[in-house]
Amino acid sequence: MIEYTTKQDGSAVLACFSTDEYLIEVPITGLTDETEIQNKLSYALEQAQNMDWGE
Amino acid sequence: MPIFVGSSDIDDIVIGTTKQESVFVGSDRVWVRPALYNLTVGTSGTLPNGSVSYGFSTAGTAYGSIAFVANHNAYQSDWFKNSGGVGQGDDIYYLLWNGGGSATSKVQLVIGATDTAASQTPNTDVTFSKMTIDGTVFNRTDATYTYSFGSNFSQWEWTTSTNPFGTTTGAVKRIRFDKP
């Protein structure tokens, strides 16, 4: 379970969370299913961990 | 905010010989001269997960290239570089479409640099509101944004099965960034 906050960005709604390594903001406009939101957040974190960040 | 002439979202307004940098309606700024890049398409070849990337990257084995169109006189000459409080992301580190194999197809934009000090490039309209690749529009607020505290790189990712760069290496694609 990823804890997140939401913020409004114009007409879009973003779910925001951070880890020690990343700040991640995921568009969730119109989503109300918490499972679906969690899946999107988990995928975003997995993608971040698999990225080449030039380090 | 775009200004259309017919169906064309214009990127240039000239009065006499003066390139206009912005347009106001009353006190509201409704247009700024966008930043333009020419991207020469390269490819990663097949990656370990079976996917292929097309576009431009300086990560790992570099491919493709990108050039800022300086003579367009964008509203900010250093659009992504510590300009207007945006941050110190050096410039575009890579911009590509990746798909096929076991990968989720996506367009990725990464701003940052490995050779200069950098800071976060924020996920706001100050950075950009939309990116257009060869006519295909990607709204910033539709992207997943990731900032790496370790590298100071900022990434926007759009899930899409359509490769806006095409598969012809050496082709030049126009990239446009707008902000309100």
gemmi code that builds the backbone of each chain (N, CA, C; Angstrom):
import gemmi

chains = {
    "A": [
        ("MET", (0.855, -1.194, 0.000), (0.000, 0.000, 0.000), (0.895, 1.249, 0.000)),
        ("ILE", (0.763, 2.045, -1.045), (1.539, 3.271, -1.150), (0.677, 4.433, -0.661)),
        ("GLU", (1.174, 5.149, 0.313), (0.445, 6.318, 0.796), (0.731, 7.508, -0.119)),
        ("TYR", (-0.302, 8.242, -0.424), (-0.131, 9.346, -1.352), (-1.027, 10.516, -0.966)),
        ("THR", (-0.692, 11.654, -1.500), (-1.563, 12.818, -1.388), (-2.040, 13.158, -2.800)),
        ("THR", (-3.035, 13.984, -2.904), (-3.492, 14.410, -4.226), (-3.300, 15.912, -4.360)),
        ("LYS", (-3.103, 16.324, -5.611), (-3.065, 17.762, -5.872), (-3.746, 18.039, -7.203)),
        ("GLN", (-4.330, 19.197, -7.289), (-4.989, 19.647, -8.507), (-3.973, 20.357, -9.387)),
        ("ASP", (-3.957, 20.004, -10.669), (-3.049, 20.650, -11.626), (-3.907, 21.066, -12.818)),
        ("GLY", (-4.431, 22.284, -12.778), (-5.431, 22.672, -13.771), (-6.656, 21.806, -13.585)),
        ("SER", (-7.086, 21.134, -14.646), (-8.249, 20.259, -14.535), (-7.854, 18.825, -14.191)),
        ("ALA", (-6.565, 18.572, -14.048), (-6.077, 17.220, -13.757), (-5.879, 17.026, -12.250)),
        ("VAL", (-6.003, 15.760, -11.837), (-5.717, 15.386, -10.450), (-4.520, 14.450, -10.456)),
        ("LEU", (-3.531, 14.758, -9.634), (-2.324, 13.949, -9.555), (-2.225, 13.308, -8.182)),
        ("ALA", (-1.819, 12.044, -8.154), (-1.480, 11.369, -6.903), (0.025, 11.498, -6.712)),
        ("CYS", (0.438, 11.972, -5.548), (1.851, 12.296, -5.310), (2.376, 11.486, -4.130)),
        ("PHE", (3.553, 10.911, -4.299), (4.222, 10.253, -3.180), (5.721, 10.313, -3.416)),
        ("SER", (6.471, 10.075, -2.366), (7.918, 10.090, -2.509), (8.533, 8.955, -1.703)),
        ("THR", (9.707, 8.543, -2.157), (10.527, 7.581, -1.443), (11.851, 8.285, -1.128)),
        ("ASP", (12.805, 7.556, -0.603), (14.112, 8.167, -0.364), (14.756, 8.604, -1.677)),
        ("GLU", (14.394, 7.949, -2.777), (15.069, 8.192, -4.057), (14.258, 9.010, -5.048)),
        ("TYR", (12.924, 8.947, -4.955), (12.109, 9.534, -6.014), (10.928, 10.333, -5.473)),
        ("LEU", (10.572, 11.344, -6.229), (9.288, 12.023, -6.095), (8.481, 11.649, -7.329)),
        ("ILE", (7.280, 11.130, -7.128), (6.490, 10.623, -8.252), (5.090, 11.233, -8.210)),
        ("GLU", (4.624, 11.686, -9.388), (3.288, 12.253, -9.513), (2.576, 11.538, -10.664)),
        ("VAL", (1.425, 10.961, -10.349), (0.725, 10.108, -11.317), (-0.666, 10.688, -11.586)),
        ("PRO", (-1.033, 10.881, -12.853), (-2.383, 11.400, -13.132), (-3.458, 10.362, -12.799)),
        ("ILE", (-4.419, 10.770, -12.005), (-5.506, 9.852, -11.622), (-6.865, 10.508, -11.847)),
        ("THR", (-6.916, 11.465, -12.735), (-8.166, 12.181, -12.994), (-9.295, 11.195, -13.305)),
        ("GLY", (-10.373, 11.296, -12.564), (-11.546, 10.468, -12.807), (-11.501, 9.101, -12.177)),
        ("LEU", (-10.357, 8.702, -11.622), (-10.254, 7.368, -11.010), (-10.777, 7.399, -9.575)),
        ("THR", (-11.596, 6.405, -9.241), (-12.091, 6.303, -7.869), (-11.769, 4.941, -7.261)),
        ("ASP", (-11.381, 3.989, -8.115), (-11.070, 2.634, -7.650), (-9.666, 2.642, -7.037)),
        ("GLU", (-9.601, 2.427, -5.716), (-8.313, 2.507, -5.021), (-7.332, 1.449, -5.517)),
        ("THR", (-7.838, 0.292, -5.896), (-6.959, -0.763, -6.417), (-6.306, -0.309, -7.713)),
        ("GLU", (-7.086, 0.319, -8.557), (-6.558, 0.815, -9.828), (-5.513, 1.909, -9.587)),
        ("ILE", (-5.787, 2.778, -8.645), (-4.825, 3.840, -8.323), (-3.532, 3.228, -7.791)),
        ("GLN", (-3.679, 2.264, -6.881), (-2.481, 1.624, -6.314), (-1.666, 0.926, -7.404)),
        ("ASN", (-2.349, 0.311, -8.359), (-1.639, -0.349, -9.457), (-0.834, 0.671, -10.263)),
        ("LYS", (-1.431, 1.826, -10.508), (-0.718, 2.866, -11.259), (0.492, 3.377, -10.475)),
        ("LEU", (0.317, 3.547, -9.178), (1.423, 4.040, -8.361), (2.552, 3.002, -8.295)),
        ("SER", (2.180, 1.757, -8.139), (3.191, 0.689, -8.067), (3.956, 0.585, -9.379)),
        ("TYR", (3.225, 0.696, -10.486), (3.884, 0.633, -11.797), (4.849, 1.811, -11.966)),
        ("ALA", (4.430, 2.999, -11.543), (5.291, 4.179, -11.668), (6.564, 4.003, -10.845)),
        ("LEU", (6.437, 3.443, -9.649), (7.620, 3.233, -8.808), (8.541, 2.180, -9.431)),
        ("GLU", (7.943, 1.128, -9.959), (8.742, 0.080, -10.616), (9.493, 0.653, -11.820)),
        ("GLN", (8.808, 1.488, -12.583), (9.452, 2.115, -13.735), (10.626, 2.997, -13.294)),
        ("ALA", (10.412, 3.751, -12.232), (11.474, 4.632, -11.738), (12.694, 3.828, -11.323)),
        ("GLN", (12.440, 2.692, -10.686), (13.550, 1.867, -10.202), (14.308, 1.204, -11.354)),
        ("ASN", (13.653, 1.075, -12.504), (14.294, 0.426, -13.651), (14.896, 1.419, -14.645)),
        ("MET", (14.768, 2.709, -14.335), (15.247, 3.734, -15.257), (16.759, 3.906, -15.193)),
        ("ASP", (17.321, 4.380, -16.318), (18.701, 4.849, -16.326), (18.664, 6.337, -15.999)),
        ("TRP", (19.105, 6.691, -14.802), (19.044, 8.077, -14.348), (20.360, 8.799, -14.535)),
        ("GLY", (21.250, 8.213, -15.308), (22.491, 8.907, -15.628), (23.479, 8.965, -14.485)),
        ("GLU", (23.259, 8.118, -13.472), (24.156, 8.167, -12.310), (25.331, 7.218, -12.484)),
    ],
    "B": [
        ("MET", (-1.709, 28.779, -23.942), (-2.950, 28.711, -24.718), (-2.600, 28.798, -26.200)),
        ("PRO", (-3.098, 27.900, -27.012), (-2.762, 27.955, -28.433), (-3.539, 29.044, -29.163)),
        ("ILE", (-2.963, 29.525, -30.252), (-3.677, 30.394, -31.178), (-3.716, 29.673, -32.518)),
        ("PHE", (-4.913, 29.488, -33.039), (-5.059, 28.760, -34.288), (-5.303, 29.714, -35.453)),
        ("VAL", (-4.716, 29.397, -36.591), (-5.098, 29.995, -37.862), (-5.636, 28.839, -38.697)),
        ("GLY", (-6.959, 28.825, -38.861), (-7.582, 27.640, -39.433), (-7.387, 26.495, -38.454)),
        ("SER", (-6.805, 25.395, -38.915), (-6.555, 24.268, -38.017), (-5.107, 24.217, -37.561)),
        ("SER", (-4.354, 25.247, -37.903), (-2.928, 25.250, -37.589), (-2.651, 25.967, -36.271)),
        ("ASP", (-2.072, 25.247, -35.331), (-1.671, 25.798, -34.034), (-0.351, 26.531, -34.248)),
        ("ILE", (-0.426, 27.831, -34.413), (0.734, 28.581, -34.902), (1.860, 28.641, -33.865)),
        ("ASP", (3.087, 28.624, -34.368), (4.250, 28.710, -33.485), (5.050, 29.985, -33.739)),
        ("ASP", (4.492, 30.893, -34.569), (5.259, 32.067, -34.959), (4.306, 33.231, -35.213)),
        ("ILE", (4.591, 34.363, -34.596), (3.859, 35.596, -34.893), (4.898, 36.691, -35.130)),
        ("VAL", (4.841, 37.318, -36.304), (5.787, 38.372, -36.661), (4.988, 39.607, -37.060)),
        ("ILE", (5.332, 40.743, -36.479), (4.731, 42.013, -36.871), (5.846, 42.866, -37.468)),
        ("GLY", (5.710, 43.187, -38.746), (6.825, 43.815, -39.452), (7.931, 42.791, -39.554)),
        ("THR", (9.053, 43.093, -38.952), (10.147, 42.119, -38.929), (10.423, 41.629, -37.508)),
        ("THR", (9.541, 42.050, -36.587), (9.772, 41.712, -35.174), (9.054, 40.426, -34.809)),
        ("LYS", (9.833, 39.467, -34.344), (9.246, 38.218, -33.864), (8.633, 38.474, -32.487)),
        ("GLN", (7.318, 38.294, -32.381), (6.645, 38.548, -31.120), (6.904, 37.401, -30.140)),
        ("GLU", (7.174, 37.765, -28.894), (7.487, 36.755, -27.887), (6.249, 36.286, -27.142)),
        ("SER", (5.242, 37.136, -27.078), (4.035, 36.756, -26.357), (2.866, 37.597, -26.839)),
        ("VAL", (1.663, 37.128, -26.529), (0.439, 37.841, -26.881), (-0.421, 37.934, -25.632)),
        ("PHE", (-0.909, 39.118, -25.373), (-1.785, 39.342, -24.229), (-3.175, 39.742, -24.709)),
        ("VAL", (-4.179, 39.305, -23.992), (-5.530, 39.820, -24.144), (-5.847, 40.497, -22.823)),
        ("GLY", (-5.869, 41.822, -22.830), (-5.947, 42.554, -21.571), (-4.680, 42.260, -20.780)),
        ("SER", (-4.833, 41.816, -19.556), (-3.671, 41.495, -18.729), (-3.348, 40.001, -18.751)),
        ("ASP", (-4.109, 39.240, -19.536), (-3.896, 37.788, -19.575), (-2.967, 37.410, -20.722)),
        ("ARG", (-1.862, 36.747, -20.396), (-0.983, 36.255, -21.445), (-1.616, 35.005, -22.046)),
        ("VAL", (-1.831, 35.029, -23.353), (-2.549, 33.916, -23.985), (-1.652, 33.106, -24.901)),
        ("TRP", (-0.425, 33.559, -25.147), (0.470, 32.820, -26.047), (1.902, 33.238, -25.761)),
        ("VAL", (2.803, 32.290, -25.780), (4.230, 32.619, -25.776), (4.883, 31.851, -26.926)),
        ("ARG", (5.913, 32.444, -27.448), (6.635, 31.805, -28.559), (7.216, 30.483, -28.072)),
        ("PRO", (6.835, 29.359, -28.675), (7.249, 28.051, -28.144), (8.720, 27.749, -28.402)),
        ("ALA", (9.211, 26.785, -27.656), (10.564, 26.267, -27.890), (10.476, 25.159, -28.932)),
        ("LEU", (11.351, 25.217, -29.909), (11.369, 24.211, -30.979), (12.713, 23.485, -30.989)),
        ("TYR", (12.632, 22.202, -31.253), (13.820, 21.374, -31.427), (13.652, 20.554, -32.701)),
        ("ASN", (14.761, 20.241, -33.337), (14.762, 19.259, -34.413), (15.436, 17.999, -33.895)),
        ("LEU", (14.688, 16.913, -33.923), (15.206, 15.635, -33.425), (15.471, 14.711, -34.602)),
        ("THR", (16.690, 14.255, -34.710), (17.045, 13.273, -35.728), (16.895, 11.881, -35.117)),
        ("VAL", (16.032, 11.090, -35.721), (15.634, 9.814, -35.123), (16.760, 8.795, -35.193)),
        ("GLY", (17.035, 8.216, -34.049), (17.931, 7.066, -33.957), (17.202, 5.923, -33.283)),
        ("THR", (17.850, 4.793, -33.182), (17.215, 3.652, -32.537), (18.200, 2.929, -31.638)),
        ("SER", (17.639, 2.343, -30.588), (18.459, 1.576, -29.640), (18.797, 0.204, -30.172)),
        ("GLY", (18.039, -0.226, -31.201), (18.098, -1.642, -31.542), (17.321, -2.429, -30.489)),
        ("THR", (17.323, -3.728, -30.600), (16.543, -4.548, -29.665), (17.227, -4.591, -28.295)),
        ("LEU", (16.447, -4.235, -27.273), (16.949, -4.191, -25.898), (16.738, -5.552, -25.224)),
        ("PRO", (17.359, -5.776, -24.062), (17.260, -7.089, -23.405), (15.829, -7.569, -23.153)),
        ("ASN", (14.894, -6.662, -22.949), (13.507, -7.090, -22.719), (12.725, -7.260, -24.021)),
        ("GLY", (13.428, -7.168, -25.152), (12.774, -7.371, -26.442), (12.180, -6.119, -27.039)),
        ("SER", (12.232, -5.019, -26.301), (11.663, -3.775, -26.817), (12.687, -3.035, -27.676)),
        ("VAL", (12.183, -2.016, -28.381), (13.027, -1.166, -29.211), (12.659, 0.282, -28.920)),
        ("SER", (13.656, 1.153, -28.871), (13.402, 2.581, -28.693), (13.754, 3.339, -29.964)),
        ("TYR", (12.962, 4.364, -30.245), (13.239, 5.281, -31.350), (13.199, 6.708, -30.808)),
        ("GLY", (14.101, 7.535, -31.264), (14.149, 8.916, -30.828), (15.583, 9.330, -30.611)),
        ("PHE", (15.827, 9.915, -29.450), (17.148, 10.454, -29.141), (17.502, 10.111, -27.709)),
        ("SER", (18.715, 9.669, -27.484), (19.144, 9.366, -26.127), (20.644, 9.576, -25.992)),
        ("THR", (21.028, 10.115, -24.830), (22.448, 10.168, -24.494), (22.757, 9.232, -23.338)),
        ("ALA", (21.773, 8.451, -22.933), (21.983, 7.498, -21.841), (22.588, 6.218, -22.408)),
        ("GLY", (23.611, 5.722, -21.736), (24.243, 4.494, -22.209), (24.808, 4.684, -23.601)),
        ("THR", (24.468, 3.775, -24.516), (24.902, 3.909, -25.904), (24.006, 4.936, -26.598)),
        ("ALA", (24.593, 6.071, -26.936), (23.797, 7.169, -27.476), (23.291, 6.853, -28.880)),
        ("TYR", (22.150, 7.411, -29.224), (21.622, 7.304, -30.583), (20.741, 8.516, -30.852)),
        ("GLY", (20.612, 8.845, -32.139), (19.842, 10.023, -32.518), (20.507, 11.290, -32.014)),
        ("SER", (19.884, 12.409, -32.310), (20.407, 13.690, -31.826), (19.264, 14.687, -31.750)),
        ("ILE", (19.518, 15.767, -31.035), (18.495, 16.807, -30.912), (19.182, 18.160, -30.954)),
        ("ALA", (18.529, 19.115, -31.599), (19.122, 20.452, -31.734), (18.046, 21.498, -31.454)),
        ("PHE", (18.359, 22.407, -30.557), (17.479, 23.530, -30.252), (17.451, 24.473, -31.456)),
        ("VAL", (16.269, 24.890, -31.864), (16.141, 25.804, -33.009), (16.294, 27.233, -32.483)),
        ("ALA", (17.533, 27.673, -32.406), (17.830, 28.952, -31.742), (17.228, 30.136, -32.484)),
        ("ASN", (17.226, 30.081, -33.815), (16.758, 31.259, -34.558), (15.240, 31.427, -34.526)),
        ("HIS", (14.547, 30.511, -33.860), (13.114, 30.705, -33.669), (12.854, 31.732, -32.562)),
        ("ASN", (13.889, 32.008, -31.752), (13.775, 32.977, -30.663), (12.647, 32.613, -29.702)),
        ("ALA", (12.745, 31.439, -29.112), (11.732, 31.010, -28.149), (11.605, 32.015, -27.022)),
        ("TYR", (10.458, 31.997, -26.369), (10.174, 32.939, -25.272), (11.289, 32.920, -24.239)),
        ("GLN", (11.824, 31.751, -23.963), (13.000, 31.647, -23.101), (14.078, 30.919, -23.882)),
        ("SER", (15.248, 31.534, -24.001), (16.306, 30.903, -24.787), (16.823, 29.644, -24.101)),
        ("ASP", (16.835, 29.666, -22.773), (17.218, 28.476, -22.018), (15.970, 27.938, -21.326)),
        ("TRP", (15.091, 27.409, -22.121), (13.748, 27.030, -21.669), (13.803, 26.127, -20.438)),
        ("PHE", (14.708, 25.153, -20.447), (14.771, 24.199, -19.343), (15.928, 24.472, -18.391)),
        ("LYS", (16.642, 25.577, -18.588), (17.857, 25.796, -17.807), (17.697, 26.962, -16.846)),
        ("ASN", (17.327, 26.671, -15.641), (17.363, 27.681, -14.597), (16.819, 29.014, -15.073)),
        ("SER", (15.787, 28.970, -15.857), (15.230, 30.190, -16.422), (13.833, 30.405, -15.872)),
        ("GLY", (13.593, 31.590, -15.377), (12.284, 31.880, -14.821), (11.973, 31.016, -13.621)),
        ("GLY", (13.018, 30.622, -12.882), (12.804, 29.814, -11.696), (12.438, 28.371, -11.985)),
        ("VAL", (12.688, 27.929, -13.194), (12.286, 26.578, -13.568), (13.149, 25.518, -12.904)),
        ("GLY", (14.408, 25.837, -12.649), (15.308, 24.817, -12.116), (16.562, 24.803, -12.947)),
        ("GLN", (17.396, 23.871, -12.713), (18.665, 23.857, -13.406), (18.840, 22.616, -14.261)),
        ("GLY", (17.746, 21.972, -14.608), (17.864, 20.858, -15.532), (18.582, 21.364, -16.774)),
        ("ASP", (19.658, 20.724, -17.158), (20.490, 21.267, -18.225), (19.732, 21.324, -19.531)),
        ("ASP", (19.229, 20.199, -19.979), (18.452, 20.178, -21.212), (17.911, 18.773, -21.384)),
        ("ILE", (17.526, 18.437, -22.596), (16.884, 17.138, -22.816), (17.951, 16.054, -22.837)),
        ("TYR", (17.846, 15.134, -21.898), (18.800, 14.030, -21.787), (18.381, 12.890, -22.715)),
        ("TYR", (17.102, 12.604, -22.727), (16.570, 11.773, -23.795), (15.089, 11.997, -24.013)),
        ("LEU", (14.678, 11.734, -25.231), (13.291, 11.834, -25.641), (13.075, 10.713, -26.634)),
        ("LEU", (12.250, 9.754, -26.264), (12.135, 8.555, -27.093), (10.781, 7.889, -26.907)),
        ("TRP", (10.479, 7.030, -27.852), (9.371, 6.086, -27.701), (9.980, 4.708, -27.551)),
        ("ASN", (9.453, 3.938, -26.586), (9.926, 2.576, -26.358), (8.724, 1.643, -26.374)),
        ("GLY", (8.849, 0.557, -27.099), (7.743, -0.388, -27.145), (8.181, -1.736, -27.684)),
        ("GLY", (7.253, -2.672, -27.631), (7.548, -4.032, -28.088), (8.100, -4.875, -26.961)),
        ("GLY", (8.277, -6.151, -27.224), (8.772, -7.065, -26.202), (7.853, -7.091, -25.000)),
        ("SER", (8.449, -7.109, -23.812), (7.646, -7.158, -22.592), (7.409, -5.763, -22.018)),
        ("ALA", (7.827, -4.743, -22.745), (7.708, -3.384, -22.224), (6.311, -2.818, -22.459)),
        ("THR", (5.878, -1.937, -21.555), (4.698, -1.117, -21.796), (5.117, 0.014, -22.724)),
        ("SER", (4.413, 0.179, -23.825), (4.813, 1.183, -24.811), (4.614, 2.587, -24.251)),
        ("LYS", (5.597, 3.424, -24.492), (5.563, 4.736, -23.852), (6.463, 5.726, -24.562)),
        ("VAL", (6.164, 7.011, -24.343), (7.068, 8.098, -24.709), (7.673, 8.626, -23.417)),
        ("GLN", (8.989, 8.803, -23.419), (9.686, 9.290, -22.234), (10.486, 10.548, -22.574)),
        ("LEU", (10.307, 11.561, -21.738), (11.095, 12.798, -21.813), (11.873, 12.929, -20.516)),
        ("VAL", (13.186, 13.035, -20.602), (14.011, 13.205, -19.408), (14.838, 14.475, -19.566)),
        ("ILE", (14.772, 15.337, -18.557), (15.546, 16.576, -18.542), (16.562, 16.508, -17.420)),
        ("GLY", (17.797, 16.785, -17.763), (18.859, 16.765, -16.769), (20.196, 16.648, -17.465)),
        ("ALA", (21.238, 16.602, -16.678), (22.576, 16.502, -17.230), (23.471, 15.767, -16.249)),
        ("THR", (24.469, 15.108, -16.778), (25.410, 14.402, -15.921), (26.670, 15.224, -15.685)),
        ("ASP", (26.854, 16.288, -16.452), (28.113, 17.012, -16.390), (28.016, 18.375, -15.714)),
        ("THR", (26.837, 18.767, -15.287), (26.687, 20.051, -14.612), (25.782, 19.868, -13.404)),
        ("ALA", (25.963, 20.753, -12.446), (25.061, 20.728, -11.289), (23.644, 20.994, -11.764)),
        ("ALA", (22.691, 20.346, -11.152), (21.314, 20.488, -11.601), (20.387, 20.482, -10.401)),
        ("SER", (19.180, 20.857, -10.640), (18.162, 20.745, -9.608), (16.876, 20.296, -10.285)),
        ("GLN", (15.850, 20.109, -9.506), (14.601, 19.579, -10.036), (14.001, 20.494, -11.101)),
        ("THR", (13.548, 19.911, -12.176), (12.738, 20.628, -13.155), (11.288, 20.316, -12.806)),
        ("PRO", (10.532, 21.286, -12.327), (9.240, 20.981, -11.716), (8.163, 20.561, -12.713)),
        ("ASN", (7.217, 19.819, -12.188), (6.096, 19.345, -12.990), (4.973, 20.365, -12.934)),
        ("THR", (5.207, 21.509, -13.572), (4.204, 22.573, -13.601), (4.200, 23.208, -14.992)),
        ("ASP", (3.218, 24.074, -15.214), (3.145, 24.785, -16.493), (4.322, 25.733, -16.694)),
        ("VAL", (5.051, 26.058, -15.626), (6.237, 26.891, -15.786), (7.259, 26.179, -16.671)),
        ("THR", (7.307, 24.860, -16.568), (8.224, 24.070, -17.388), (7.657, 23.901, -18.791)),
        ("PHE", (6.499, 23.340, -18.911), (5.769, 23.274, -20.174), (4.354, 22.787, -19.881)),
        ("SER", (3.446, 23.108, -20.782), (2.070, 22.616, -20.636), (1.788, 21.491, -21.623)),
        ("LYS", (2.454, 21.548, -22.786), (2.286, 20.447, -23.733), (3.531, 20.328, -24.599)),
        ("MET", (3.780, 19.103, -25.010), (4.875, 18.802, -25.932), (4.236, 18.220, -27.187)),
        ("THR", (4.717, 18.656, -28.328), (4.192, 18.157, -29.593), (5.332, 17.511, -30.369)),
        ("ILE", (5.149, 16.258, -30.750), (6.149, 15.528, -31.531), (5.581, 15.290, -32.915)),
        ("ASP", (6.095, 16.001, -33.891), (5.673, 15.808, -35.281), (4.147, 15.837, -35.403)),
        ("GLY", (3.523, 16.773, -34.676), (2.072, 16.952, -34.763), (1.263, 16.206, -33.719)),
        ("THR", (1.868, 15.272, -33.010), (1.156, 14.533, -31.971), (1.363, 15.233, -30.631)),
        ("VAL", (0.243, 15.578, -29.981), (0.299, 16.378, -28.753), (0.341, 15.469, -27.519)),
        ("PHE", (1.231, 15.817, -26.600), (1.327, 15.142, -25.315), (1.166, 16.197, -24.223)),
        ("ASN", (0.027, 16.161, -23.535), (-0.212, 17.117, -22.462), (0.574, 16.712, -21.218)),
        ("ARG", (1.192, 17.685, -20.596), (2.011, 17.389, -19.411), (1.203, 16.710, -18.326)),
        ("THR", (-0.033, 17.149, -18.128), (-0.816, 16.614, -17.016), (-1.317, 15.200, -17.278)),
        ("ASP", (-1.086, 14.674, -18.464), (-1.421, 13.274, -18.750), (-0.239, 12.350, -18.450)),
        ("ALA", (0.903, 12.919, -18.121), (2.126, 12.137, -17.934), (2.341, 11.779, -16.470)),
        ("THR", (2.982, 10.636, -16.272), (3.532, 10.323, -14.945), (4.879, 11.022, -14.830)),
        ("TYR", (5.038, 11.752, -13.747), (6.259, 12.538, -13.527), (7.089, 11.884, -12.440)),
        ("THR", (8.383, 11.767, -12.690), (9.295, 11.204, -11.686), (10.522, 12.093, -11.583)),
        ("TYR", (10.841, 12.438, -10.355), (12.078, 13.197, -10.100), (13.000, 12.328, -9.266)),
        ("SER", (14.246, 12.206, -9.710), (15.240, 11.417, -8.994), (16.072, 12.338, -8.108)),
        ("PHE", (15.997, 12.123, -6.800), (16.775, 12.950, -5.880), (18.275, 12.743, -6.099)),
        ("GLY", (18.659, 11.543, -6.519), (20.076, 11.231, -6.681), (20.714, 11.930, -7.870)),
        ("SER", (20.015, 11.951, -8.990), (20.592, 12.504, -10.217), (20.077, 13.890, -10.551)),
        ("ASN", (18.994, 14.305, -9.887), (18.295, 15.557, -10.215), (17.671, 15.518, -11.606)),
        ("PHE", (17.496, 14.330, -12.138), (16.808, 14.208, -13.421), (15.299, 14.218, -13.187)),
        ("SER", (14.593, 14.811, -14.133), (13.132, 14.830, -14.096), (12.607, 14.150, -15.352)),
        ("GLN", (11.628, 13.286, -15.157), (11.097, 12.529, -16.298), (9.585, 12.655, -16.397)),
        ("TRP", (9.097, 12.752, -17.643), (7.671, 12.654, -17.938), (7.463, 11.447, -18.833)),
        ("GLU", (6.454, 10.658, -18.504), (6.204, 9.440, -19.283), (4.727, 9.335, -19.645)),
        ("TRP", (4.479, 9.142, -20.933), (3.122, 8.963, -21.448), (3.000, 7.536, -21.984)),
        ("THR", (1.979, 6.814, -21.578), (1.752, 5.481, -22.114), (1.066, 5.604, -23.470)),
        ("THR", (1.692, 5.066, -24.492), (1.101, 5.109, -25.833), (1.710, 4.034, -26.716)),
        ("SER", (0.857, 3.367, -27.459), (1.357, 2.332, -28.370), (1.794, 2.923, -29.707)),
        ("THR", (1.471, 4.194, -29.929), (1.820, 4.842, -31.197), (3.194, 5.503, -31.092)),
        ("ASN", (4.075, 5.113, -31.986), (5.418, 5.679, -32.025), (5.391, 6.991, -32.816)),
        ("PRO", (5.488, 8.130, -32.148), (5.383, 9.408, -32.879), (6.617, 9.731, -33.704)),
        ("PHE", (7.699, 9.001, -33.500), (8.933, 9.261, -34.239), (9.016, 8.475, -35.546)),
        ("GLY", (8.181, 7.433, -35.668), (8.331, 6.556, -36.807), (9.565, 5.679, -36.640)),
        ("THR", (9.837, 4.876, -37.637), (10.938, 3.910, -37.530), (12.057, 4.188, -38.528)),
        ("THR", (11.985, 5.350, -39.182), (13.017, 5.699, -40.164), (14.143, 6.445, -39.473)),
        ("THR", (15.265, 5.764, -39.288), (16.391, 6.442, -38.653), (16.946, 7.503, -39.610)),
        ("GLY", (17.340, 8.613, -39.036), (17.828, 9.737, -39.835), (16.746, 10.745, -40.175)),
        ("ALA", (15.475, 10.362, -39.995), (14.396, 11.319, -40.235), (14.450, 12.419, -39.183)),
        ("VAL", (14.076, 13.629, -39.572), (14.092, 14.764, -38.640), (12.657, 15.102, -38.251)),
        ("LYS", (12.413, 15.116, -36.960), (11.081, 15.405, -36.430), (11.108, 16.701, -35.627)),
        ("ARG", (10.075, 17.511, -35.799), (9.982, 18.769, -35.074), (9.358, 18.512, -33.694)),
        ("ILE", (10.041, 18.990, -32.664), (9.544, 18.900, -31.293), (9.217, 20.309, -30.832)),
        ("ARG", (8.069, 20.465, -30.214), (7.622, 21.793, -29.778), (7.182, 21.740, -28.317)),
        ("PHE", (7.604, 22.733, -27.547), (7.156, 22.861, -26.162), (6.415, 24.179, -25.996)),
        ("ASP", (5.240, 24.089, -25.395), (4.423, 25.270, -25.128), (4.218, 25.434, -23.632)),
        ("LYS", (3.975, 26.666, -23.247), (3.542, 26.957, -21.895), (2.512, 28.063, -21.979)),
        ("PRO", (1.661, 28.185, -20.970), (0.623, 29.217, -21.018), (1.234, 30.622, -20.960)),
    ],
}
model = gemmi.Model(1)
for chain_id, residues in chains.items():
    chain = gemmi.Chain(chain_id)
    for i, (resn, *xyz) in enumerate(residues, 1):
        res = gemmi.Residue()
        res.name, res.seqid = resn, gemmi.SeqId(i, " ")
        for name, pos in zip(("N", "CA", "C"), xyz):
            atom = gemmi.Atom()
            atom.name, atom.element = name, gemmi.Element(name[0])
            atom.pos, atom.b_iso = gemmi.Position(*pos), 0.0
            res.add_atom(atom)
        chain.add_residue(res)
    model.add_chain(chain)
structure = gemmi.Structure()
structure.add_model(model)
structure.setup_entities()
